[in-house]
């Protein structure tokens, strides 16, 4: 069976907006994503290398502020939900399957390396900027946070500024 | 009144809410095509602006919704999480994320969506994201200065621009619609096609734009719930046809002495006047703050009788009326001001020799009440000290 068409972007945006609004109404906070990765990764580092963690100020502060670990972390639960929701959506639209998407002129290997490098930069940047596209930019916009909005402008502004340099990764 | 956590929904159940919100979020993101990296980077090369359309529509929808809920008195904006502004780290962090976006082809949320349906590049991005977090944690001392500099706290966009919230909302909504139109043109040009918007879609889009601005107009021109309540109370005050249950100072003093455990004495003046002098056992709930939900347990209960007082009779009467709307407790107001009460029950001068019996009785009563009240206050100091209500700070962000 062929994968189904994507949803109308405005309808999708409206629905995401309602999910975000509901979340703010019920919990008083917005959505996020990178924070869950942070929680899992830093808690694992603490488990694997407790001595080292105690000497690393950032990890130490983090684990002191989050003594319950990832299993009581709001964002971890939210991201588990994202995984379930996205998988379910993929199933009903016939999009599930092991795949690798890349630009026409690069190899699979290059794509994976680029994805990892991109992930590292995004992971690092999201820590520095206190949130990613979901947590800072989207949720920030909903509550008119100045910090969230300038983060958003910086993300997309720099995306456009560097798009030309990395066009070989994506375009013909 | 929202947010429901932690007053109505417990912090434990909140995790279930997180799961449900995540399912909704992930489902719609995937349906919109955010699991496809080519669709995402289309934004930067002009052939597919789905990201901008979804993102902006979602932000504007939620923003208008938040303002509407606040206007209806359903959401307390002072309690919701506002991402704090750290100028340099936000800009630099954002710039690094932008490079990560163009190289990796995802952002964290979308990479998780992609990995969920089996995209290996999505999985690689998530893995990279984890490495990035470790890198930041290890390199933290190097970036600490940037990370913590220019901390402005939870400032809002409209404050920075010096305009009202609703004004900024109107502007952002207008910008969103203009951006949708222009990016549509760019998309067609880059892809070398002409997409014809059919009649049905045109009607649909036009009504969506109309609806958004209609909601904004409602927010801008209709009084919010607090204002509506104020108007209602002022109207009632003017008509003077309400029944104001008031008690004289002597009766209240006797209640304090004999039934202190069955009554709440509520001081509706500001906290400065409260600190200067207040009645024994009084709780300070300034009139403007009466609707705050922490006072629900006093204004909306059936176990204790509430006695309101202020220096201005008008304010006391307003507090009495407002309390009637806010809860179903039994309410009274003190006849006379706090100053008056203080005068009656301190530095009493004994009546002269020619005083009537009733004057002597009154003096004796007040003298005894004053001593008793003082004694009670001293004896119950520990249990009756005003409890400073802790406002729960909602944590949020990534």
Contacts between the chains, C-beta under 8 A, distances in Angstrom:
chain1	res1	chain2	res2	distance
A	6	B	31	6.7
A	6	B	32	6.1
A	6	B	33	3.8
A	6	B	39	7.6
A	6	B	50	7.5
A	7	B	28	7.4
A	7	B	31	4.2
A	7	B	32	5.3
A	7	B	33	7.6
A	9	B	32	6.0
A	9	B	33	8.0
A	9	B	50	4.7
A	9	B	53	3.8
A	9	B	54	4.9
A	9	B	57	7.2
A	10	B	53	5.9
A	10	B	54	7.9
A	10	B	57	5.1
A	10	B	180	7.6
A	10	B	205	7.6
A	10	B	208	7.1
A	12	B	28	5.3
A	12	B	29	7.8
A	12	B	31	6.0
A	12	B	32	3.5
A	12	B	54	5.1
A	12	B	57	7.7
A	13	B	32	7.6
A	13	B	53	6.0
A	13	B	54	4.2
A	13	B	55	6.8
A	13	B	56	6.8
A	13	B	57	2.6
A	13	B	58	4.5
A	13	B	61	6.8
A	14	B	57	5.6
A	14	B	58	7.3
A	14	B	61	5.3
A	15	B	24	7.6
A	15	B	28	4.6
A	16	B	25	6.7
A	16	B	28	5.0
A	16	B	29	7.0
A	16	B	32	7.7
A	16	B	54	6.4
A	16	B	57	7.7
A	16	B	58	3.8
A	16	B	61	7.8
A	17	B	57	6.3
A	17	B	58	4.1
A	17	B	59	7.1
A	17	B	60	7.0
A	17	B	61	2.6
A	17	B	62	4.5
A	17	B	65	6.9
A	18	B	61	6.5
A	18	B	62	7.8
A	18	B	65	7.4
A	19	B	21	6.0
A	19	B	24	4.1
A	19	B	25	5.3
A	19	B	28	6.7
A	20	B	25	7.9
A	20	B	58	6.2
A	20	B	61	7.7
A	20	B	62	4.2
A	21	B	61	6.8
A	21	B	62	4.6
A	21	B	65	3.8
A	21	B	66	6.6
A	21	B	69	7.7
A	22	B	21	7.0
A	22	B	24	7.8
A	23	B	17	7.5
A	23	B	21	4.5
A	24	B	2	7.9
A	24	B	3	7.1
A	24	B	62	6.8
A	24	B	66	6.1
A	24	B	75	7.5
A	24	B	80	6.0
A	25	B	2	4.4
A	25	B	3	6.5
A	25	B	4	7.2
A	25	B	69	6.1
A	25	B	74	7.3
A	25	B	75	5.8
A	26	B	2	6.8
A	26	B	3	6.4
A	26	B	4	4.9
A	26	B	5	6.4
A	26	B	9	6.6
A	26	B	17	5.5
A	26	B	21	8.0
A	27	B	3	5.8
A	27	B	4	7.4
A	27	B	5	4.7
A	27	B	9	7.9
A	27	B	14	5.9
A	27	B	17	6.0
A	27	B	18	7.6
A	27	B	21	7.8
A	27	B	394	7.3
A	28	B	2	7.3
A	28	B	3	3.1
A	28	B	5	6.1
A	28	B	79	5.5
A	28	B	80	4.6
A	28	B	81	6.0
A	28	B	394	4.0
A	28	B	396	7.4
A	29	B	3	7.9
A	29	B	80	7.1
A	29	B	81	4.3
A	29	B	394	5.4
A	29	B	395	6.9
A	29	B	396	3.1
A	29	B	397	7.6
A	30	B	81	6.9
A	30	B	396	5.9
A	30	B	397	7.6
A	31	B	21	6.6
A	31	B	22	7.9
A	31	B	25	5.6
A	31	B	109	7.9
A	32	B	396	7.5
A	32	B	397	6.4
A	32	B	398	4.3
A	33	B	107	7.6
A	33	B	108	4.1
A	33	B	109	3.7
A	33	B	112	6.2
A	33	B	398	6.6
A	34	B	108	4.3
A	34	B	129	6.7
A	34	B	133	7.9
A	34	B	398	4.3
A	35	B	397	6.7
A	35	B	398	3.9
A	37	B	108	6.3
A	37	B	126	6.9
A	37	B	129	5.0
A	37	B	130	5.6
A	37	B	133	6.1
A	38	B	133	5.0
A	38	B	398	7.3
A	40	B	130	7.5
A	41	B	130	4.5
A	41	B	133	4.7
A	41	B	134	6.2
A	42	B	133	6.7
A	42	B	137	6.4
A	45	B	134	6.5
A	45	B	137	7.3
A	56	B	137	6.0
A	56	B	138	6.4
A	56	B	140	7.4
A	57	B	140	6.2
A	57	B	141	6.9
A	58	B	136	7.2
A	58	B	137	4.4
A	58	B	138	7.9
A	58	B	140	3.7
A	59	B	137	5.0
A	62	B	137	7.6
A	72	B	15	6.9
A	74	B	14	6.5
A	74	B	15	6.5
A	74	B	18	4.8
A	74	B	395	7.9
A	75	B	18	7.3
A	75	B	398	7.2
A	77	B	15	4.6
A	77	B	16	7.6
A	77	B	18	3.8
A	77	B	19	4.9
A	77	B	22	6.8
A	78	B	18	4.2
A	78	B	19	7.0
A	78	B	21	5.8
A	78	B	22	3.9
A	78	B	25	7.3
A	79	B	22	6.0
A	79	B	112	6.0
A	80	B	19	6.1
A	80	B	22	6.3
A	81	B	18	6.6
A	81	B	19	4.3
A	81	B	20	6.5
A	81	B	21	6.4
A	81	B	22	2.1
A	81	B	23	4.2
A	81	B	24	7.6
A	81	B	25	7.0
A	81	B	26	6.2
A	82	B	22	4.5
A	82	B	23	7.4
A	82	B	25	5.6
A	82	B	26	3.4
A	82	B	29	7.4
A	82	B	109	6.8
A	82	B	112	5.4
A	82	B	113	6.5
A	82	B	116	7.3
A	83	B	22	7.8
A	83	B	26	6.4
A	83	B	112	6.3
A	83	B	115	7.8
A	83	B	116	4.6
A	84	B	19	7.8
A	84	B	22	7.3
A	84	B	23	5.3
A	84	B	26	6.7
A	84	B	116	7.9
A	85	B	22	6.4
A	85	B	23	3.8
A	85	B	24	6.3
A	85	B	25	6.5
A	85	B	26	3.0
A	85	B	27	3.6
A	85	B	28	7.7
A	85	B	29	7.9
A	85	B	30	7.1
A	86	B	26	3.9
A	86	B	27	6.7
A	86	B	29	6.5
A	86	B	30	4.1
A	86	B	35	6.4
A	86	B	112	7.2
A	86	B	113	4.0
A	86	B	114	8.0
A	86	B	116	3.9
A	86	B	117	6.1
A	87	B	26	7.8
A	87	B	116	4.6
A	87	B	117	6.2
A	88	B	23	7.5
A	88	B	27	6.1
A	89	B	26	7.2
A	89	B	27	4.6
A	89	B	28	7.7
A	89	B	30	3.7
A	89	B	31	5.0
A	89	B	117	7.9
A	90	B	30	5.8
A	90	B	35	7.0
A	90	B	116	6.8
A	90	B	117	3.4
A	90	B	118	7.7
A	93	B	30	7.7
A	93	B	31	7.0
A	95	B	30	7.5
A	95	B	35	7.0
A	95	B	117	5.4
A	96	B	117	4.8
A	96	B	118	5.6
A	97	B	117	7.5
A	97	B	118	5.1
A	98	B	118	4.7
A	98	B	120	6.6
A	99	B	118	6.0
A	99	B	119	5.5
A	99	B	120	7.0
A	100	B	119	7.0
A	100	B	120	4.6
A	100	B	121	5.5
A	101	B	36	6.3
A	101	B	37	5.0
A	101	B	38	5.9
A	101	B	105	7.9
A	101	B	119	6.3
A	101	B	121	5.8
A	102	B	37	8.0
A	102	B	121	7.0
A	103	B	38	7.7
A	111	B	121	5.6
A	112	B	120	6.9
A	112	B	121	6.5
A	112	B	124	4.8
A	114	B	103	5.3
A	114	B	104	6.3
A	114	B	105	7.4
A	115	B	104	5.0
A	115	B	105	6.6
A	115	B	106	7.2
A	115	B	111	7.9
A	115	B	121	4.5
A	115	B	122	7.6
A	115	B	124	3.9
A	115	B	125	4.5
A	115	B	128	6.4
A	116	B	104	7.7
A	116	B	124	5.0
A	116	B	125	7.2
A	116	B	127	6.2
A	116	B	128	3.9
A	116	B	131	7.3
A	117	B	100	7.8
A	117	B	103	5.5
A	117	B	104	6.6
A	117	B	128	6.5
A	118	B	99	8.0
A	118	B	100	4.6
A	118	B	101	6.9
A	118	B	102	7.7
A	118	B	103	4.1
A	118	B	104	1.5
A	118	B	105	6.4
A	118	B	106	6.8
A	118	B	125	5.9
A	118	B	128	6.3
A	119	B	100	7.0
A	119	B	104	5.4
A	119	B	106	7.6
A	119	B	111	6.9
A	119	B	124	6.7
A	119	B	125	4.1
A	119	B	126	6.5
A	119	B	127	6.3
A	119	B	128	2.1
A	119	B	129	4.2
A	119	B	130	7.7
A	119	B	131	7.0
A	119	B	132	6.2
A	120	B	100	7.3
A	120	B	128	4.5
A	120	B	129	7.3
A	120	B	131	4.9
A	120	B	132	4.2
A	120	B	135	6.4
A	121	B	96	5.4
A	121	B	97	7.1
A	121	B	99	5.4
A	121	B	100	3.2
A	121	B	103	6.7
A	121	B	104	7.1
A	121	B	128	7.9
A	121	B	132	6.5
A	122	B	96	7.8
A	122	B	97	5.3
A	122	B	100	3.4
A	122	B	101	6.7
A	122	B	104	6.3
A	122	B	106	7.6
A	122	B	107	6.3
A	122	B	108	6.2
A	122	B	125	7.5
A	122	B	128	7.4
A	122	B	129	5.8
A	122	B	132	6.3
A	123	B	100	7.8
A	123	B	108	7.5
A	123	B	128	6.5
A	123	B	129	3.8
A	123	B	130	6.5
A	123	B	131	6.5
A	123	B	132	2.2
A	123	B	133	4.8
A	123	B	135	7.4
A	123	B	136	7.1
A	124	B	96	6.1
A	124	B	100	7.8
A	124	B	132	4.0
A	124	B	133	7.5
A	124	B	135	5.4
A	124	B	136	4.9
A	125	B	92	7.9
A	125	B	93	4.7
A	125	B	94	6.9
A	125	B	95	7.4
A	125	B	96	3.3
A	125	B	97	3.6
A	125	B	98	7.9
A	125	B	99	7.8
A	125	B	100	5.9
A	125	B	132	7.5
A	126	B	93	6.9
A	126	B	97	6.1
A	126	B	108	6.4
A	126	B	129	7.7
A	126	B	132	7.5
A	126	B	398	5.8
A	127	B	93	7.3
A	127	B	132	7.3
A	127	B	133	6.1
A	127	B	136	3.9
A	127	B	137	7.7
A	128	B	89	5.0
A	128	B	92	6.1
A	128	B	93	3.5
A	128	B	96	6.6
A	128	B	136	6.7
A	128	B	143	6.3
A	128	B	146	7.2
A	128	B	147	6.2
A	129	B	89	6.1
A	129	B	90	5.3
A	129	B	92	7.4
A	129	B	93	2.4
A	129	B	94	5.2
A	129	B	96	7.7
A	129	B	97	6.3
A	130	B	83	6.7
A	130	B	84	7.2
A	130	B	86	6.7
A	130	B	89	6.8
A	130	B	90	7.1
A	130	B	93	7.1
A	130	B	397	6.0
A	130	B	398	6.9
A	131	B	83	6.2
A	131	B	397	4.9
A	131	B	398	3.8
A	132	B	97	6.6
A	132	B	107	5.8
A	132	B	108	4.7
A	132	B	109	6.9
A	132	B	398	5.3
A	133	B	55	7.7
A	133	B	97	7.5
A	133	B	107	4.1
A	133	B	108	7.2
A	133	B	109	6.4
A	133	B	110	7.9
A	134	B	25	7.9
A	134	B	107	7.5
A	134	B	108	7.1
A	134	B	109	4.5
A	134	B	398	7.1
A	135	B	83	7.6
A	135	B	396	7.7
A	135	B	397	5.0
A	135	B	398	3.1
A	136	B	83	5.7
A	136	B	90	7.5
A	136	B	94	7.9
A	136	B	397	6.9
A	136	B	398	6.5
A	137	B	55	7.6
A	138	B	55	6.5
A	138	B	58	6.2
A	138	B	59	5.9
A	138	B	62	8.0
A	139	B	83	7.2
A	139	B	396	7.3
A	139	B	397	7.5
A	140	B	83	4.8
A	141	B	59	3.5
A	141	B	60	7.8
A	141	B	62	7.5
A	141	B	63	6.3
A	141	B	172	7.7
A	142	B	59	5.9
A	142	B	62	3.6
A	142	B	63	5.1
A	142	B	65	8.0
A	142	B	66	5.9
A	143	B	63	7.7
A	143	B	66	6.4
A	143	B	80	6.0
A	143	B	81	7.4
A	143	B	82	5.5
A	143	B	83	7.7
A	143	B	156	7.8
A	144	B	63	6.7
A	144	B	156	4.8
A	144	B	157	4.5
A	144	B	158	5.9
A	144	B	165	6.6
A	144	B	168	6.3
A	144	B	169	7.7
A	145	B	82	4.9
A	145	B	83	4.3
A	145	B	85	7.2
A	145	B	154	6.8
A	145	B	155	7.7
A	145	B	156	6.5
A	145	B	157	7.0
A	146	B	85	5.0
A	146	B	152	7.4
A	146	B	155	4.6
A	146	B	156	6.1
A	146	B	157	5.0
A	146	B	159	7.4
A	146	B	160	5.1
A	147	B	83	4.7
A	147	B	84	5.9
A	147	B	85	3.4
A	147	B	86	6.7
A	147	B	90	5.2
A	147	B	152	7.5
A	147	B	154	7.8
A	147	B	155	7.3
A	148	B	83	4.5
A	149	B	157	5.4
A	150	B	85	7.4
A	150	B	87	7.4
A	150	B	90	5.1
A	150	B	91	6.2
A	150	B	94	7.0
A	151	B	83	7.9
A	151	B	90	4.7
A	151	B	91	7.8
A	151	B	93	6.7
A	151	B	94	4.4
A	151	B	97	7.8
A	152	B	94	7.2
A	153	B	94	7.1
A	154	B	90	6.7
A	154	B	91	4.9
A	154	B	92	7.7
A	154	B	93	7.3
A	154	B	94	2.4
A	154	B	95	5.1
A	154	B	97	7.5
A	154	B	98	6.6
A	155	B	94	4.6
A	155	B	95	7.8
A	155	B	97	4.7
A	155	B	98	4.7
A	155	B	101	6.6
A	155	B	107	7.8
A	156	B	43	7.7
A	156	B	98	6.6
A	157	B	94	7.7
A	157	B	95	7.5
A	157	B	98	6.6
A	158	B	94	6.7
A	158	B	95	4.1
A	158	B	96	7.6
A	158	B	97	7.4
A	158	B	98	2.8
A	158	B	99	5.9
A	159	B	43	7.4
A	159	B	44	5.1
A	159	B	98	4.1
A	159	B	99	7.7
A	159	B	101	4.9
A	159	B	102	5.1
A	160	B	44	5.9
A	160	B	98	7.8
A	161	B	98	7.2
A	162	B	98	6.7
A	162	B	99	5.2
A	162	B	102	5.0
A	162	B	103	8.0
A	163	B	41	7.9
A	163	B	44	3.9
A	163	B	45	6.3
A	163	B	102	5.4
A	166	B	102	5.1
A	166	B	103	5.7
A	167	B	45	7.0
A	169	B	102	8.0
A	169	B	103	7.0
A	169	B	105	7.7
A	170	B	38	7.3
A	170	B	41	5.3
A	170	B	45	6.4
A	170	B	105	7.5
A	171	B	45	6.2
